[in-house]
Amino acid sequence: MQTIFDLSVSGRRASTIPQAGVEENEPAIPSHLLRKTPPALPEVSERDLVQHYTRLSQKNWAIDVGAYPLGSCTMKYNPKINEQIASLPGLRNLHPWQNEADAQGALAMLWEMERALAEITGMKRVTFQPAAGAHGELTGLLIMRAFHQSNGDPRKTVLIPDSAHGTNPASVRLAGYQVRQVPSDDRGLVDLAALEDALDETIVGIMLTNPNTLGLFEKDIEKIAKAMHSVGGLLYFDGANLNAIMGKVRPGDMGFDIVHMNLHKTFSTPHGGGGPGAGPVAVTERLERFLPAPMVEFDESSCNYFWDPDRPDSIGRIHGFHGNFGIVARAYAYYRALGGEGLKKVSERAVLNANYLRTIIESKYPLAHPGLCMHEFVSTARRFKKLGVRGMDVAKRLIDLGFHPPTVYFPLVVEESLMIEPTETESKQTLDALGKALLQISDEAESEPDLLHSAPTTTPVGRLDEARAARQLRLRWTPELAKELTG
Ligand SMILES: *Cc1c(COP(=O)(O)O)cnc(C)c1O
């Protein structure tokens, strides 16, 4: 595959910049800071540039191309109106240092969005600074720490169920705490007895997602909350699965103290390519004073929105300015288009779609925990193992049949797991086609296992060495690397 550097021809340009009509008295950059040799940039025409990146984009999979049932990631279709609204000049060109008086609309938008998210989660206040779910987790843990420290009660250990997302234990370590794992029971839920055993006055709190990563609702959540609060610990809600419960049940009513939301998942922003996200964090009244500064406030007498930096107990800043504002603008457009009733339908249909697909494939891909699921379910490809076929083979073959694979080998507690989240935006026809493709793969596992081993064959590159790719991260192209790779 060619890189843009391979297309470079000395002297080619994609644009011409006219000469300045005036003489420069003094060079803008002092001569000792100027480069001696120009950087090695590719020199290409506009035509080559557009062609190169358009072709490259066509080699990739995207939600705008087809279904993307990647469990835990909520890869729903993102309505284009969100993009249009976020690119309105008044939002897009706004400078973070703009006077408050000139940015009243943007502040009002943040304020309104905060009210909406507080209502959806059953919390008091929300910060928009965190840039992703994992960043929200760290923010929440720092709030937990500030809370315990303010009580003169330094604690050490955060409880995490064994089905948790990998970012949870990573965030706990980053916040300077220790992790203690809580096992799941045979229902796939937190083992209440084991949790109660682990509880004492050294426990900071627990991080839970509900529904959990197995797509199951933690039915004992009120008991868990009561037990945790009785030893002075806090409950953190990993809101990555909010898509299953909006308008139905609220983390605040379940007993949670802190919630993060992944706006790029639930509130419809294109994600997965490493681009910007938003992981706002919501808290109950007793934790409000620890939120990052500044917060948007509204002065009713003068009818003015403003930034309030005066928060003496705040954990401080967690992001420059006010987080990824453009993602909040997309989320706001999405929320305003749907309204409260619409968001409720989103969750109802996400759950309906998951259950519909589940019933199509369950005879061939048994569920780790049979029965109704929430917005996603975890199947296992374990029974193909004796045929020499693994979950990864099923996933790769699905690419050849025109679908993005589900999440494989996560959560870790299920052997050969396939974690499937169709989301509410896929039609019945698409779900039928996806189900049919998975059933076809199940037949192929019996009749033609080699077909599965060699998949994908329809993509520009076949199987990658995933372990090497993860261990030897080399993301930056250099001429030296190119030479090394081409031998
Ligand atoms: C996606 C996800 C996260 C991490 O969120 P990011 O926005 O990717 O940082 C955390 N927990 C769960 C359950 C998730 O699915």
The ligand as an SDF file (V2000), in Angstrom:
LIG
                    3D

 15 15  0  0  0  0  0  0  0  0999 V2000
  -15.9630    2.3470   26.3580 C   0  0  0  0  0  0  0  0  0  0  0  0
  -15.9610    1.9560   27.7890 C   0  0  0  0  0  0  0  0  0  0  0  0
  -15.1300    2.6160   28.7220 C   0  0  0  0  0  0  0  0  0  0  0  0
  -14.0850    3.6340   28.3270 C   0  0  0  0  0  0  0  0  0  0  0  0
  -14.5900    4.7300   27.6680 O   0  0  0  0  0  0  0  0  0  0  0  0
  -13.6950    5.5970   26.6720 P   0  0  0  0  0  0  0  0  0  0  0  0
  -14.5720    6.7130   26.2910 O   0  0  0  0  0  0  0  0  0  0  0  0
  -13.3240    4.6870   25.5420 O   0  0  0  0  0  0  0  0  0  0  0  0
  -12.4780    6.0350   27.4310 O   0  0  0  0  0  0  0  0  0  0  0  0
  -15.2590    2.2710   30.0620 C   0  0  0  0  0  0  0  0  0  0  0  0
  -16.1000    1.3070   30.4600 N   0  0  0  0  0  0  0  0  0  0  0  0
  -16.8880    0.6230   29.5870 C   0  0  0  0  0  0  0  0  0  0  0  0
  -17.8180   -0.4310   30.1040 C   0  0  0  0  0  0  0  0  0  0  0  0
  -16.8340    0.9150   28.2240 C   0  0  0  0  0  0  0  0  0  0  0  0
  -17.5940    0.2350   27.3630 O   0  0  0  0  0  0  0  0  0  0  0  0
  1  2  1  0
  2  3  1  0
  2 14  2  0
  3  4  1  0
  3 10  2  0
  4  5  1  0
  5  6  1  0
  6  7  2  0
  6  8  1  0
  6  9  1  0
 10 11  1  0
 11 12  2  0
 12 13  1  0
 12 14  1  0
 14 15  1  0
M  END
$$$$
